[in-house]
Amino acid sequence: MTMKHLLIAGGGTGGHIAPAIAVGERASDQLRVFYACTPRPVDEMMYSGVSSPVHVMNPPRVDKGMRLLLPFTAAREFFNARALLKSIKADVVLGTGGYSSFFAIVAARSLGIPAAIFDSNASPGKSNRIASRFCKVAFTGFPGGEGGLKCPAILSGTPVSKTMKKTTVSTARKSLGVPEDKPVLLFLGGSQGAKAINDLALKIKGDVSILLQCGTRDYQRVLQRSSDLNNISVKPFIHDLSLWYSAADLVVARAGGQTIAELSAFGLPAVFVPYPFAAEDHQTANATAVVKAGGALLRSQKETEPAEFGRMLLGLTGNREKLATMAEAMKSIFPSDPAGSIISNLMELL
């Protein structure tokens, strides 16, 4: 029997790309998978390891100006997306967010190809809300994430790559060269990095080990600032954070939907410092949902004073009972098999 063809379109940020890859990995034994992304460096970096074909689209970004050219670039990309769908003989399309996702879904509708959208956030983005008008179904990461979507919605949870595997704390810390007898704090700024998160990590005082993924743009500055600190390990970006997650006691992070899904998979308590300029403040909505469930604490970036923040983190790492309670709450946030749920529903569309 000939395999049906699935195009997964998502790019621009790690939060759009990671679920695309996670679904594609799981779908590859039932469907022939193709990806569509943007020309941004994060797309090139994250899609570099996939075995399925990856096609680069160059959709216009309404929020970045060039409005006089928008009708022309939008029309160009629409017809490019149609040509791509025809060339790969797509039978179904899944969009995971971003403008490449939007144009692939609209093109699918024009060709009579069933399409679906996935949104990992507690409050769906504008692009996904518009794209949902052209979809048969939407998949959501959080309860209540269907708000503003214009098609039937299914709570799937956010898929995490099957390559991410939890190991014992001892194994992870030995592999990373981290002391086994000290608390470990993990700082994450998302796929792009975050200067505010990096600066908080650099100012922590106390008998703890720090793991910091700082982003490529801030790597040299952070490396120089941390050169005289012997308790911190700095990396610009890590494709698979399994060892770092397994070694950590507590995570300080932005509140993107994909980051939260990975923390849930590893049962890691967190302190979220949402990116204050995220579209429609969706990161605060994400963080609030997890705080209500008991898995995390929330701190505003503008109200985060490094010394006080550091004392709060050290106090948390010393409260093992509190961390254990938060970890159990974090584990329970999402349904058990998000990728499986999405794939089974895509098969029904076929």
CORMO-V623210 format. One record per residue. SS is DSSP state (H for helix, E for strand, - for the rest). PHI is phi as a letter, one per 30 degrees, with the letter a starting at -180 (NA if undefined). D_FIRST is the distance of its C-alpha to the first C-alpha in Angstrom with 1 decimal. Layout:
# CORMO-V623210
ss phi d_first
SS PHI D_FIRST
SS PHI D_FIRST
This chain:
# CORMO-V623210
ss phi d_first
- NA 0.0
- d 3.8
- d 6.4
E d 9.2
E c 12.6
E c 15.6
E c 19.1
E c 21.8
E c 25.2
E a 28.3
- a 31.4
- j 35.1
- b 35.8
H d 34.5
H d 34.1
H c 31.5
H d 29.7
H e 29.6
H d 27.6
H d 25.1
H d 24.6
H d 24.6
H d 21.7
H d 19.8
H e 20.3
H d 18.9
H d 16.0
- d 14.7
- d 12.6
- c 10.7
E b 11.1
E d 12.2
E c 15.9
E b 18.8
E b 22.4
E b 25.4
E b 28.9
- c 32.6
- d 34.9
- d 36.9
H e 37.6
H d 36.1
H d 32.7
H e 33.0
H d 34.2
H d 31.6
H d 28.5
- d 29.7
- c 28.0
- d 24.4
- c 21.7
- d 19.7
E d 21.1
E c 24.2
E c 25.7
E c 29.4
- c 30.7
- b 34.4
- d 35.0
- d 38.6
- c 40.3
H d 42.5
H d 44.6
H c 45.6
- i 47.6
- h 47.1
H d 47.1
H d 48.4
H d 45.4
H e 42.9
H e 42.0
H d 41.3
H d 39.3
H d 37.3
H d 36.5
H e 35.6
H d 33.2
H d 31.6
H d 30.8
H d 29.7
H d 27.2
H d 26.0
H d 25.6
H d 23.6
H d 21.1
H d 20.7
H d 20.5
- c 17.7
- h 15.8
- d 16.3
- c 14.7
E a 17.1
E b 20.3
E b 22.3
E c 25.9
E c 27.9
E j 31.3
- j 33.4
H d 33.8
H d 30.6
H d 28.8
H e 30.9
H d 30.2
H d 26.4
H d 26.5
H d 28.9
H d 27.0
H d 23.8
H e 25.9
H d 27.3
H c 23.8
- i 22.7
- c 20.2
E d 20.6
E b 22.5
E b 24.1
E b 27.0
E b 28.1
E b 31.8
- d 33.2
- c 36.8
- d 39.1
- b 39.9
- d 37.1
- d 37.9
H d 38.9
H e 36.0
H d 33.6
H d 35.8
H d 35.6
H d 31.9
H d 31.3
H d 32.5
H c 29.3
- c 26.9
- d 25.3
E a 26.2
E b 28.1
E c 28.0
E c 31.4
- d 32.8
- c 36.1
- e 37.3
- i 38.8
- d 36.7
- d 35.6
- e 39.1
- i 39.0
- d 35.2
- c 34.5
- b 31.3
- e 30.4
E b 30.5
E b 29.0
E d 30.9
- c 28.4
- i 30.8
- c 30.3
- d 27.6
- b 29.0
- e 27.3
- d 26.2
- d 28.2
- d 31.4
- b 32.9
- d 36.3
- c 38.7
- d 42.2
H e 45.0
H d 46.8
H d 43.9
H d 43.2
H d 46.9
H d 47.5
H d 44.7
H c 46.1
- i 49.8
- c 50.7
- e 53.5
- d 52.3
- c 55.5
- b 55.4
E d 53.4
E c 50.6
E c 50.1
E c 47.0
E c 47.4
E b 44.4
- c 44.7
- i 41.0
- d 39.1
- c 42.0
- i 44.8
- a 47.8
H e 51.4
H d 52.7
H d 50.6
H e 51.6
H d 55.3
H d 55.2
H d 53.7
H d 56.4
- c 59.2
- d 58.3
- c 61.3
- k 61.2
- d 60.1
E b 56.3
E c 53.6
E b 51.7
E c 48.2
E b 47.7
E c 44.8
- c 46.8
- i 44.5
- d 44.8
- d 47.4
- c 49.9
H d 49.3
H d 52.4
H d 54.7
H d 53.5
H d 53.7
H d 57.3
H d 58.3
- c 56.9
- d 58.4
- c 61.2
- c 59.2
- c 58.2
- c 56.2
E b 53.4
E c 50.2
E c 48.8
E b 45.5
- d 44.4
- a 40.8
- b 38.5
- d 34.7
- b 34.4
- d 37.4
H e 36.6
H d 39.8
H d 42.0
H d 40.7
H d 41.2
H d 44.7
- d 45.9
- c 48.1
E a 48.1
E c 46.4
E c 48.0
E a 45.5
- d 44.7
- b 42.7
- d 39.4
H d 36.6
H d 34.5
H e 37.7
H d 38.3
H d 34.8
H d 35.3
H d 38.7
H d 37.4
H d 34.8
H c 37.7
- i 40.3
- c 42.7
- d 45.7
E b 46.4
E c 49.1
E c 47.6
- b 49.4
- e 47.4
- d 47.3
- d 50.0
- c 48.6
- d 45.0
H e 43.8
H h 45.4
H h 46.3
H d 42.9
H d 43.5
H d 46.6
H d 44.6
H d 42.0
H d 44.9
H d 46.7
H d 43.7
H d 43.6
H d 47.4
H d 47.5
H d 45.1
- j 47.5
- c 45.4
E a 47.3
E c 50.5
E b 50.8
- b 53.2
- d 53.9
H d 54.0
H d 57.3
H c 58.9
- c 57.8
- c 60.8
H e 59.9
H d 62.7
H d 62.1
H d 58.3
H d 58.7
H d 61.0
H d 58.5
H d 55.7
H d 58.0
H d 59.1
H d 55.5
H d 54.6
- d 57.7
- c 56.6
H d 54.0
H d 53.9
H d 53.2
H d 50.4
H d 48.8
H d 48.9
H d 47.4
H d 44.6
H d 43.6
H d 43.7
H d 41.5
H d 38.8
- c 38.7
- d 38.1
- c 34.3
- e 31.6
- d 30.1
- b 26.6
H e 26.5
H d 23.3
H d 21.4
H d 23.0
H d 22.0
H d 18.3
H d 18.1
H d 19.9
H d 17.8
H d 14.7
H d 17.0
H d 17.8
- d 14.3
